[in-house]
Amino acid sequence: MNTPQLVVHHDKELMAQAAAARLITKIVDAQASRGSASVVLTGGRNGNGLLAALAAAPARDAIDWGRLDLWWGDERFLPEGDPDRNVTQAREALLDSVPLDPKRVHAMPASDGPYGSDVDAAAAAYAEELARAAGPENHGAVPTFDVLMLGVGPDTHVASLFPELPAVRETDRTVVGVHGAPKPPPTRVTLTLPAIRAAREVWLLAAGEDKAGAAAIALSGAGEIQAPAAGAYGRARTLWLLDSAAASQLPRSLYPPASP
Ligand SMILES: O=C(O)[C@H](O)[C@@H](O)[C@H](O)[C@H](O)COP(=O)(O)O
């Protein structure tokens, strides 16, 4: 497990803009070296804020949108097109404004899709889609994600892995259904920690005063069952992108001064 790196920006708008610039560079570099890139998106205000900043970024179209695979870390199990679905919000924030290859946009199943209301079947189907996309070098589970992004909840949840619930304890499956999530809606599909940890880089997005406690707990050695964000790390890099408010309870020794 690599030591998390922290970057603290002055406020949440600057954090979103800086994270978007960082993501553009990461995607462009991946496409230059391997011909394509693979990114896992996250829902929530910080995740969508980053997508909106990316949509407005001057260098946005340095990305070859046709050679980008998009996956999701989690999804609210709602009907197709529901405004509360992460993919709906991502489309509004960015995806509908760029020329993606629709075959490379891998939304998680909706509750009125081929699996009906069976969220566990929907989760299993997404796990199979990931496995089909994995190459031999990925040990057959999930493709190599260049960047997997995660918003952080005030209770330290990431994706739909909530403290103490069964999904965060999963050690074999890559995708599971979530029943009774404390953050509405209660039924969700989520990647598990083993899937998250397959990513080259994991970026955790935390902005706002309401994330200060979660960041301090997750970064002070808490266990992943009680603090799922503590278990979210990449194979090569784990990066926390915070604003000053979310970093306000961290030991000063943990991070450099906020950017001006
Ligand atoms: O489906 C979801 O709700 C998200 O994927 C969830 O994991 C989110 O990223 C965090 O709850 C942070 O959300 P905010 O950025 O809105 O605080």
The ligand as an SDF file (V2000), in Angstrom:
LIG
                    3D

 17 16  0  0  0  0  0  0  0  0999 V2000
  -23.3630    7.8300   -5.5890 O   0  0  0  0  0  0  0  0  0  0  0  0
  -22.8500    8.6220   -4.8050 C   0  0  0  0  0  0  0  0  0  0  0  0
  -23.4890    9.2720   -3.9700 O   0  0  0  0  0  0  0  0  0  0  0  0
  -21.3820    8.8930   -4.8720 C   0  0  0  0  0  0  0  0  0  0  0  0
  -20.6930    8.0930   -5.6910 O   0  0  0  0  0  0  0  0  0  0  0  0
  -20.8000    8.9910   -3.4890 C   0  0  0  0  0  0  0  0  0  0  0  0
  -19.7980    8.0500   -3.2130 O   0  0  0  0  0  0  0  0  0  0  0  0
  -20.2350   10.3890   -3.3920 C   0  0  0  0  0  0  0  0  0  0  0  0
  -19.0500   10.4790   -4.1900 O   0  0  0  0  0  0  0  0  0  0  0  0
  -19.9210   10.7690   -1.9670 C   0  0  0  0  0  0  0  0  0  0  0  0
  -21.0960   10.5760   -1.2040 O   0  0  0  0  0  0  0  0  0  0  0  0
  -19.4890   12.2300   -1.8920 C   0  0  0  0  0  0  0  0  0  0  0  0
  -20.5380   13.0160   -2.3830 O   0  0  0  0  0  0  0  0  0  0  0  0
  -20.4300   14.6270   -2.3430 P   0  0  0  0  0  0  0  0  0  0  0  0
  -19.2110   14.9520   -3.1880 O   0  0  0  0  0  0  0  0  0  0  0  0
  -21.7070   15.1210   -2.9340 O   0  0  0  0  0  0  0  0  0  0  0  0
  -20.2290   15.0040   -0.9160 O   0  0  0  0  0  0  0  0  0  0  0  0
  1  2  2  0
  2  3  1  0
  2  4  1  0
  4  5  1  0
  4  6  1  0
  6  7  1  0
  6  8  1  0
  8  9  1  0
  8 10  1  0
 10 11  1  0
 10 12  1  0
 12 13  1  0
 13 14  1  0
 14 15  2  0
 14 16  1  0
 14 17  1  0
M  END
$$$$
